[in-house]
Amino acid sequence: MKTTQYFQYMRKRKDRASIKEEWVRFVIDHPQKTEIQSDGRIRKWAKIQEADKYLRVILLEDGETVHNAFFDRSFKED
């Protein structure tokens, strides 16, 4: 999995250390929702059953480099 230095730095935060790489891959491969940001980055969301939360993954414009991943408390199912 390709990642940015920012992602690697943010993974060290206490609130993000529990996010598993397999969950990030799941969101990338099986998003429930996808949006393109104005800067070209791609947002993807999927529910992580094990955590009972929605994980948001931000990809760079190339669609494969992970820039950020966090549990999105404000996500609402469509």
Secondary structure, DSSP 8 states (H G I E B T S, - for coil): --B-HHHHHHTTSTTTTT--HHHHHHHHHS-SEEEE-TTS-EEEEEEETTTTEEEEEEE-TTSS-EEEEEE-TT----
